[in-house]
Amino acid sequence: MNTTPGSDAPTNRRGGSPISQAIAAAPPATEQSAAVRRAENLAAVLADVHNIVADVHELTSGNAIVSLRRGLIAYTDGERFWWTSPERDDAGAPILSGELDLDQAAEQLAAHHALMAKRDATDPLLNRMPLLADVIMAEHVDPR
């Protein structure tokens, strides 16, 4: 016996699928995790203070990421931030950087962003590659 959605009456299904059970057990979509709030705060400081547009994404682990550009992603667990620096140590290995303070993290990430933008501007491979928008426009321009 089926009933209207939202009622507590039984249905023909016995407990539903594992996916529907997981969705039902998940917190409401309006409830933001501390990691997402912290990541959005970082993205806001990057935009307001440093004119850097960044995307925020929640991970299934509960952490969140702030994507500043290709190769520069900051992670947060809601308390601290960490990322891989574009600079290398003396042995040529990547340097893992981190910061607890929001403003300090934004300042360091902005410096890394500027360094990477400068490198990208002089990268001959990147300079020869067309922008995705150019490729799309070339395929979809009406010749009339």
TORPAVEX-241146 format. One record per residue (C-alpha): residue number from 1; y, z, x; residue in three letters. Coordinates in steps of 0.05 Angstrom, whole numbers. Last residue first. Example, Ala and Ser with C-alpha at 12.3 -4.5 7.8 and 13.67 -1.06 7.14 Angstrom:
// residues 2
2,-21,143,273,SER $
1,-90,156,246,ALA $
***
This chain:
// residues 144
144,689,-832,523,ARG $
143,645,-807,581,PRO $
142,626,-742,545,ASP $
141,614,-692,600,VAL $
140,548,-654,593,HIS $
139,510,-667,657,GLU $
138,569,-666,704,ALA $
137,596,-604,668,MET $
136,531,-566,680,ILE $
135,530,-584,754,VAL $
134,603,-565,763,ASP $
133,593,-499,726,ALA $
132,535,-483,773,LEU $
131,581,-491,832,LEU $
130,562,-545,880,PRO $
129,529,-527,946,MET $
128,562,-551,1010,ARG $
127,606,-490,1018,ASN $
126,546,-444,1008,LEU $
125,508,-477,1065,LEU $
124,569,-477,1111,PRO $
123,581,-402,1103,ASP $
122,654,-390,1120,THR $
121,676,-369,1050,ALA $
120,612,-330,1040,ASP $
119,627,-286,1100,ARG $
118,697,-269,1074,LYS $
117,668,-254,1005,ALA $
116,615,-210,1037,MET $
115,667,-169,1075,LEU $
114,711,-163,1013,ALA $
113,652,-138,972,HIS $
112,633,-88,1026,HIS $
111,704,-60,1026,ALA $
110,702,-57,949,ALA $
109,636,-20,953,LEU $
108,666,31,1000,GLN $
107,726,43,956,GLU $
106,685,46,892,ALA $
105,637,96,923,ALA $
104,696,138,946,GLN $
103,726,137,876,ASP $
102,661,158,843,LEU $
101,644,214,892,ASP $
100,570,224,906,LEU $
99,563,169,958,GLU $
98,509,127,988,GLY $
97,495,75,1041,SER $
96,428,46,1064,LEU $
95,438,6,1127,ILE $
94,398,-58,1136,PRO $
93,363,-67,1204,ALA $
92,393,-108,1260,GLY $
91,374,-58,1315,ALA $
90,446,-36,1324,ASP $
89,453,-24,1248,ASP $
88,469,-80,1199,ARG $
87,528,-92,1153,GLU $
86,519,-117,1082,PRO $
85,507,-45,1062,SER $
84,447,-29,1018,THR $
83,467,13,958,TRP $
82,469,85,934,TRP $
81,507,122,880,PHE $
80,500,195,860,ARG $
79,496,236,797,GLU $
78,476,192,738,GLY $
77,416,162,775,ASP $
76,458,107,804,THR $
75,445,41,839,TYR $
74,495,-5,872,ALA $
73,481,-80,879,ILE $
72,511,-125,931,LEU $
71,469,-186,950,GLY $
70,498,-233,899,ARG $
69,560,-200,872,ARG $
68,583,-133,842,LEU $
67,520,-113,804,SER $
66,523,-41,781,VAL $
65,454,-13,769,ILE $
64,427,41,724,ALA $
63,373,93,731,ASN $
62,328,113,674,GLY $
61,266,82,707,SER $
60,269,26,655,THR $
59,333,3,687,LEU $
58,401,1,653,GLU $
57,448,-56,672,HIS $
56,522,-55,688,VAL $
55,559,-118,709,ASP $
54,617,-118,758,ALA $
53,686,-151,759,VAL $
52,725,-133,820,ILE $
51,801,-125,814,ASN $
50,800,-66,862,HIS $
49,834,-10,821,VAL $
48,821,-29,749,ASP $
47,758,-71,757,ALA $
46,723,-28,810,LEU $
45,745,35,773,VAL $
44,715,8,708,ALA $
43,650,-14,741,ALA $
42,643,56,771,LEU $
41,654,88,702,ASN $
40,604,40,672,GLU $
39,553,62,725,ALA $
38,566,135,709,ARG $
37,557,123,635,ARG $
36,493,83,648,VAL $
35,465,138,692,ALA $
34,482,193,642,ALA $
33,441,155,590,SER $
32,475,125,530,GLN $
31,454,143,459,GLU $
30,475,86,414,THR $
29,408,52,422,ALA $
28,373,111,389,PRO $
27,322,145,433,PRO $
26,254,111,439,ALA $
25,196,140,399,ALA $
24,201,87,344,ALA $
23,205,31,396,ILE $
22,145,59,432,ALA $
21,105,63,367,GLN $
20,125,-8,349,SER $
19,101,-32,418,ILE $
18,35,6,413,PRO $
17,22,-28,346,SER $
16,26,9,281,GLY $
15,0,79,265,GLY $
14,-55,54,220,ARG $
13,-25,-6,185,ARG $
12,-33,-12,109,ASN $
11,29,30,100,THR $
10,40,104,88,PRO $
9,102,132,55,ALA $
8,157,157,101,ASP $
7,209,108,75,SER $
6,253,68,121,GLY $
5,228,0,102,PRO $
4,204,-5,30,THR $
3,132,11,16,THR $
2,66,-23,31,ASN $
1,0,0,0,MET $
***
